[in-house]
Amino acid sequence: MFALERRFWLEGAAVYAALLDDRALMAFPQMGVMAADAVRESLKDAPRWASVEFSDRHAGRPNDEVVVLGYRAAALRADGDPYRCVCTSCYVRDESGWRLVQHQQSPLG
């Protein structure tokens, strides 16, 4: 599941169009809570991350159709701006595969 999570960080709008559930909620610092359509719209002109590393990784699977991830992320933009945060994500499996339904980021100082 962390390989799929990495795709959301690095690959951009096409991944969100294909794999973000229409019912998803995401919480970002300084942006607040966003529904799926707002997230997709915000990515049209947003720069993507050039790299991301995950550490302190945790995964829970309450049932066969749900996976919950928690981790620390260290990411860099193409212009070199670093970003460190703690994240959670929740995926649900449907007939088309795994879809992201929740993501949250809390920046680290």
N, C-alpha and C positions, 0 to 999 in steps of 0.2 A: 504493500500500500504506500510505502514511502516513495517508491518510484513514481507512482501516480501523483502524489503530493508535489514532488519535485517538478513535474510537468506544469502544474498550475503556477509555480513560481517563475519558471523560465520560458515557457512557450507562448504565453500571451493569449490574445482574444480568441483564437480558434479553439483552444482547449476549453475555455470557459463556455463558448457556444455549444460545444459538443458534450461536455461532462458536468456542467453545473446544473443541478436540479432547479426547475422553475420555482420551487418552494423554498429555495435556499435563503439563509440569512448569513451575513458576514459582518464582523465588527472590526473596524480599523481605527487606529488612533487618528484624531483630528478629522475623521470623516464620519464617525459614528456607525450606527447599524444601517446596513444597506440590504435591500432585497435583490434578488437575482437580476432583474432587468436593469436596476441602477448600477450594479456591479459591471454587467456587460457593457453598458453605455460608457461608464467611466474608463474602461480599458481601451477604447478606440484610439485615443491619442496618448495614452500613458506609456512612459518608458518601462521596459521590462528589466528584470534583474539579469545581470551578466553571469552571476554565479550565486549559489546558495549551498551552505553546508548545514546538515542537521546533526544535533547532539542531544544527549539526555532523552533519547527516544523511548516512548511508551506507546503500547497499542492494547486496546481492549476490544473484545468481541462479545457483546451481550447476547447475540444470536447469529445465525448464519447470514442474515441480511444486513447487519450493521457492524461497522468498524469505527472505533473512536481512536484518534491519534492525539498525542501530546508530545511536544518537543521544543527545543531551543533552535532558533535559526540565526545564522550569520550570513548576510547577503551583501552583495556589492552591485551597484549600478555600473553601467558601462563607463560613466564618468568618474568612477572610483568612490562614490559616496557609500560608506559602510552603514549597515543597519543590523541591529541585533534585537531579537524579540523572543518571547515565549508564545507558542501557538497551540491551539487545539483545532482539530477538524473532525467532522463526522461524515461518513460515507454510508449510503444505503444502496443495496443491490436490487435492481429491478430487472425486467426482461431484457433490457439493453446493456446491462452490466452495472458497474459501480458508478455512482453519481455523488458529487459533493453536495451536502445539504446544510453544512454549517462550517464556518471558519472564523477564528478570532485571533487577533494579534495584540499582545501587550509589549510595548517597547521596554528594553532593558537599558539602564543608564550606562 
